[in-house]
Amino acid sequence: MVDISKLTAKDIGKRVKCIGANTGKAENGIIKSWNSAYVFVVYRCGNDWGNFRNYTACATKPEDLEF
């Protein structure tokens, strides 16, 4: 689980893994931002990870994420 209260600006661009609660499948992504409830993660960017900021992020529950 990622603890939102401990995220800092240094965590933007950090790789995470999401384990889908319904599917059990793991999906890799990069943290783009967060708010008090969700971490916004870019999962698909056509392997253009260096430009992840230019892609839409998905709101993800922090309990579904791990570093």
C-alpha positions as CSV (number, residue, x, y, z in Angstrom):
1,M,0.0,0.0,0.0
2,V,1.2,3.5,-0.8
3,D,0.6,5.9,2.1
4,I,-0.7,9.2,0.5
5,S,0.2,11.2,3.6
6,K,3.9,10.3,3.1
7,L,4.1,11.2,-0.6
8,T,6.3,14.1,-1.5
9,A,7.3,15.9,-4.8
10,K,10.2,13.4,-5.0
11,D,7.6,10.6,-5.6
12,I,6.3,12.1,-8.8
13,G,7.7,9.8,-11.6
14,K,8.2,6.9,-9.2
15,R,7.2,3.5,-10.6
16,V,4.4,1.6,-8.9
17,K,2.6,-1.6,-9.4
18,C,-1.2,-1.9,-9.1
19,I,-2.8,-5.2,-8.1
20,G,-6.4,-5.1,-9.4
21,A,-8.8,-6.0,-6.6
22,N,-11.2,-7.6,-9.0
23,T,-8.8,-9.2,-11.5
24,G,-5.7,-9.9,-9.4
25,K,-3.6,-8.8,-12.4
26,A,-0.6,-6.6,-11.8
27,E,-0.1,-3.4,-13.9
28,N,2.9,-1.2,-13.8
29,G,2.7,2.6,-13.9
30,I,4.2,5.9,-12.8
31,I,2.9,8.4,-10.2
32,K,1.8,11.6,-11.8
33,S,0.0,13.3,-8.8
34,W,-2.3,12.6,-5.9
35,N,-5.0,14.1,-3.7
36,S,-6.3,13.2,-0.3
37,A,-8.1,10.1,-1.6
38,Y,-6.4,8.9,-4.8
39,V,-3.0,8.5,-6.5
40,F,-3.1,9.4,-10.2
41,V,-1.0,6.9,-12.1
42,V,-0.1,6.7,-15.8
43,Y,-0.4,3.1,-16.9
44,R,-0.3,3.3,-20.6
45,C,1.9,5.6,-22.6
46,G,3.2,3.5,-25.5
47,N,6.5,2.9,-23.7
48,D,7.1,6.7,-23.8
49,W,7.7,6.6,-20.0
50,G,10.0,9.6,-20.2
51,N,7.1,11.7,-21.2
52,F,4.5,10.3,-18.7
53,R,3.4,13.8,-17.8
54,N,1.9,14.2,-21.2
55,Y,-0.5,11.2,-20.7
56,T,-3.8,10.9,-18.8
57,A,-3.5,9.3,-15.4
58,C,-6.0,7.0,-13.7
59,A,-7.3,7.6,-10.2
60,T,-6.1,4.6,-8.2
61,K,-6.8,3.6,-4.6
62,P,-3.6,3.8,-2.6
63,E,-4.3,0.4,-1.0
64,D,-4.1,-1.2,-4.5
65,L,-0.5,0.2,-5.1
66,E,2.9,-0.8,-4.0
67,F,6.4,0.5,-4.8
